[in-house]
Amino acid sequence: MRILIASSEVAPFAKTGGLADVSGALPKALKNLGHEVGVIMPMYRGIHPDEPALASLDASVAYENRWSAIYRKWLAPDLPVFLVDHRHYYDRESIYCGNNGDYWDNAARFAYFSRVVCEFARKFLPELDVIHLNDWQTSMVPVFMRTHYALDPVFYGTGTLLTVHNMGYQGVFGKEAMDVLELPWKYFTRDCLEFNDSVNFLKGGIVFADVINTVSRRYSFEIQTPEYGYGLEGLLRHRSADLFGVLNGVDYNEWNPATDPHIHSRYSSVDLSGKRECKRALLAECGLYSDYHGPVIGIISRLAGQKGFDLVAEIAYHLMQLDCALVVLGSGEPQYESLFHHLASLYPHKVGVRLAYDAPLAHRIEAGIDMLLMPSKYEPCGLNQIYSLKYGSIPIVRATGGLDDTIEDYDYGSDTGTGFKFYRYEAADLLNCIYRALATYQDSWRWHGLVQRAMSRHYSWDDSARQYELLYQRAKEQHVSFMG
Ligand code: ADP
């Protein structure tokens, strides 16, 4: 198949979260299955193309024609990433927001990107079988294909698949965004783009995409309920026949303790001595006692409400009374940054905190901890818990979304499972779950078995790419029959 993947983040070129990991790894897995794949993203500040400009084009936003140059960079041999160079929108300090919050013109920035995706596809990539969109930033592509380009025969055979990586971010803007999108007001209705008297980009994508996907099976059911649907649960239920949940895979070239260049000592399940060295090195790096032999719990996360840190705040005092150390890497909302900052200053020999985004340190933490804590309120897929399995760092998670799909709860009776799960979003349940993990850690025979089982779990992109292949096929067929 001929596939174009459009994304606002692609690792390793631009990343704020899991979306980038997916857009960087899935194309390679699809390529390995024999497909012709291209990726398209904005050329943000600091991204340097591999070649001179490949093409240029005009695309319209807010009734103004804007010119972009298209550059190319190679994600892998024969796997191009097309970079949209429009400095006015993309040559900025960061991807989505400055010091004063989200950029005021994000609606125009990503409406324009979506328009460029359409223009580039119709002019330079004829006979595409599918365009794969990701999140609200590219959700306008299916909307534009069914409106501005509805009569363009070049898209008759091109299906659209929208992957929703997080329902909590929908791209909601004032109704003047209808002019930015250049769409008539007949589309500002409840069954189209209107949402609480505003324009909702993600909603548009869900209404118009041929097939919708999210990043775990469990989350695909959860988002059809009021608790997780953020107001779009009714629409998602309406489209449930076209809604799927393909779990993200992991790029094990990047996340494998046997080959990881970032960690202190490499190791595998056959010989865990390197993991002990990694733990010692991590403790020293965090200013903790490096000969501490008790359990070390790690957190690597965006510090956002979604991730369950209000529960951590509730149990923080009790946690500090237990025999364990805590290592935290994260940045985000000020109240959580100050929570961890305070803990580190009150318990300097128990808690190590780095309030930053630091990719190599994330690897060193995965290798050096015994347990990873992810008490998320909701978690579409979650990647760190899957990395942790491979690093023999046992996940402690809330049973939601992808966390529930990837972690099997440890059962003492049958001595089975790969981690520790709690179900209700309650601080007491989280604390009990941590007690359970710490008690099991004391039994080194059981713990060793748990680590071995965790390290044997494999969530490769090959399996996920095969499922995407089926969805692409379905999107194309659905589109052709709709046009037909
Ligand atoms: P989300 O996309 O909601 O942030 P995921 O678990 O799906 O959560 O993906 C998070 C990704 O970002 C992982 O690759 C993780 O290692 C990385 N990450 C998150 N916070 C940091 C940080 N402070 N420093 C380095 N990497 C981080």
Boltz pocket constraint, residues with backbone or C-beta under 6 A from the ligand:
constraints:
  - pocket:
      binder: B
      contacts: [[A, 16], [A, 17], [A, 18], [A, 19], [A, 21], [A, 300], [A, 301], [A, 302], [A, 329], [A, 330], [A, 331], [A, 354], [A, 356], [A, 357], [A, 358], [A, 359], [A, 362], [A, 381], [A, 382], [A, 383], [A, 384], [A, 385]]
      max_distance: 6.0
